[in-house]
Amino acid sequence: MYTKLKRFADIALSAPLCLALSPAMGAIALGIKLEDGGPAVFRQERLGLGGRVFTMFKFRTMSVGAERKMELNADGSVKTVADDMRITRVGRFLRKTSLDELPQLLNVLRGDMSVIGPRPDLPLHAEYYNERHRRKLEVRPGITGLAQVSGRNELPWERRLELDVEYVENLSLALDVSIFFRTFTTVLSRRAVYASGSAS
């Protein structure tokens, strides 16, 4: 029942948001295009429900081809810092406001993601999981989740994984509603977008 209600809520929320925000998303896409002529949307493979790989959409915040220069920290997380020269001017604003995540509403409509859930990792991250961490793959990944409202990139990647599992172990509509409203505070505060030396 929880799964069915959550899927209904995902569609009921993401469908009207896609329509209402389409002018803003069009303006963002135009701004990205005008800055360097590259594609507005960045597509990347991520781990979904059951470990299935899907294509996640985001507004591009880095220069074209920047993903080929990706560096990993020792714990497997992707190294991204505030003064990263690969981040464009428009991209810096999008990251601070979390507007770069808006295209993931399409992933929610497609059934790849949920509004609330563990953030989806790269396929290569699976080799860094222990058996407990793999529990995060038991649910659809989300645009926002318990780790994002509990410290975001200020938390070590290991702690974020633990919070993802904690979410899976305590699934409830009440927890989802709490995370949903706490997300507004997190986004408005613009805290923990980057971490010193480690972010994913």
C-alpha positions in Angstrom: 0.0 0.0 0.0 2.8 2.4 0.9 4.5 1.7 -2.5 1.3 2.4 -4.4 0.5 5.5 -2.5 4.0 6.9 -3.0 3.9 6.2 -6.7 0.6 8.0 -7.0 1.9 10.9 -5.0 5.0 11.1 -7.2 2.9 11.4 -10.4 0.4 13.8 -8.8 3.3 16.1 -7.7 5.7 15.8 -10.6 3.2 16.1 -13.5 1.8 19.5 -12.5 5.2 20.8 -11.5 6.7 19.9 -14.9 3.9 22.0 -16.5 4.1 24.9 -14.1 7.9 25.1 -14.2 8.3 24.6 -17.9 8.8 28.3 -18.6 11.5 28.5 -15.9 13.1 25.4 -17.2 13.1 26.8 -20.7 14.8 30.0 -19.5 17.4 28.0 -17.6 18.1 25.8 -20.7 18.5 29.0 -22.8 20.9 30.5 -20.3 23.1 27.4 -20.3 23.1 27.3 -24.1 24.0 31.0 -24.4 26.9 30.7 -22.1 29.0 28.2 -24.0 26.8 26.8 -26.8 26.8 23.3 -25.2 23.8 21.1 -24.4 21.5 22.3 -21.7 20.7 18.9 -20.2 23.4 16.5 -18.8 22.6 12.8 -19.0 24.4 10.3 -16.8 23.9 6.7 -15.9 22.9 6.1 -12.3 21.9 3.1 -10.1 18.2 2.7 -9.7 15.7 0.3 -8.0 17.2 -3.2 -7.7 20.6 -1.9 -9.1 19.1 -1.3 -12.5 21.0 1.4 -14.4 19.0 4.3 -15.8 19.7 7.6 -17.4 19.3 10.6 -15.0 18.7 14.1 -16.3 20.2 17.3 -14.8 20.8 20.8 -16.1 24.5 20.9 -17.1 26.5 22.9 -14.6 30.0 22.0 -15.9 31.9 22.7 -19.1 31.3 20.2 -21.9 33.2 16.9 -21.4 34.0 17.7 -17.7 32.8 14.3 -16.6 35.8 12.7 -18.4 38.0 14.5 -15.8 36.2 13.1 -12.9 38.2 12.4 -9.7 37.3 10.1 -6.9 38.1 10.4 -3.2 39.4 7.4 -1.3 35.9 6.5 -0.2 34.6 6.4 -3.7 32.8 9.7 -3.7 33.2 12.1 -6.5 35.5 15.0 -5.8 33.8 18.4 -6.4 34.8 21.6 -4.6 33.4 25.1 -4.7 36.3 26.6 -6.7 36.2 23.8 -9.4 37.1 25.5 -12.6 34.9 23.1 -14.6 31.8 24.7 -13.1 30.3 27.4 -15.4 28.9 30.7 -14.2 25.3 29.7 -14.8 26.1 26.3 -13.3 27.4 27.8 -10.1 24.0 29.6 -9.6 22.1 26.4 -10.5 24.0 24.4 -7.9 23.6 27.0 -5.2 19.8 27.0 -5.7 19.5 23.3 -6.6 17.7 24.2 -9.8 20.0 21.9 -11.7 17.9 19.0 -10.3 14.6 20.1 -11.9 14.9 17.8 -15.0 14.7 14.8 -12.6 11.0 15.5 -12.4 11.0 13.7 -15.8 12.8 10.8 -14.2 10.0 10.7 -11.6 7.3 10.6 -14.3 9.1 7.8 -16.1 9.3 5.8 -12.9 13.1 5.8 -12.7 13.0 7.9 -9.5 10.8 9.1 -6.7 10.6 12.6 -5.3 11.8 11.3 -1.9 14.5 8.6 -1.7 18.2 7.9 -1.5 20.2 9.9 -4.0 21.2 7.6 -7.0 24.9 6.8 -7.2 27.1 6.1 -10.2 27.3 2.5 -11.3 31.0 2.4 -10.3 30.0 3.2 -6.7 28.4 -0.2 -6.4 31.9 -1.8 -5.8 32.3 0.4 -2.8 29.1 -0.8 -1.1 29.1 -3.3 1.6 26.1 -5.6 2.1 24.3 -3.1 4.3 24.8 -0.3 1.8 23.2 -2.3 -1.0 19.9 -2.0 0.9 19.5 1.5 -0.6 18.8 -0.2 -3.9 15.6 -1.7 -2.5 13.7 1.5 -3.2 13.6 4.0 -6.1 16.2 6.7 -5.7 15.0 10.2 -5.0 15.5 13.9 -6.0 15.9 14.6 -2.3 16.3 12.3 0.7 17.2 11.8 4.3 21.0 12.4 3.7 20.3 15.6 1.8 18.3 17.2 4.7 20.7 15.9 7.3 23.8 17.7 6.2 24.1 17.0 2.5 27.8 17.2 1.3 29.0 18.3 4.7 28.6 14.6 5.6 31.2 12.0 4.8 30.0 9.7 2.0 30.0 6.7 4.4 27.5 8.6 6.6 25.3 9.5 3.7 25.1 5.8 2.8 24.2 5.0 6.3 21.4 7.6 6.2 20.2 6.1 2.9 19.9 2.7 4.6 18.2 4.2 7.7 15.6 5.7 5.3 14.9 2.3 3.8 14.6 0.7 7.2 12.1 3.3 8.4 9.9 3.8 5.3 6.7 5.7 6.0 4.6 8.4 4.5 5.3 10.5 7.6 9.0 10.3 7.0 8.6 11.3 3.4 6.4 14.3 4.3 9.0 15.3 6.9 11.9 15.1 4.3 9.8 17.0 1.7 9.3 20.0 4.0 12.8 19.9 5.4 14.1 20.1 1.8 12.8 23.6 1.4 14.8 24.8 4.4 17.9 23.0 3.1 17.6 24.5 -0.4 16.8 28.0 0.9 19.8 28.0 3.2 22.1 27.0 0.4 24.2 25.1 2.9 26.5 22.1 2.2 26.3 22.4 -1.6 30.0 21.7 -1.6 32.3 20.0 0.9 35.9 20.6 1.5 37.6 17.9 -0.5 34.7 15.5 -0.8 31.3 15.8 -2.4 29.3 13.6 -4.7 
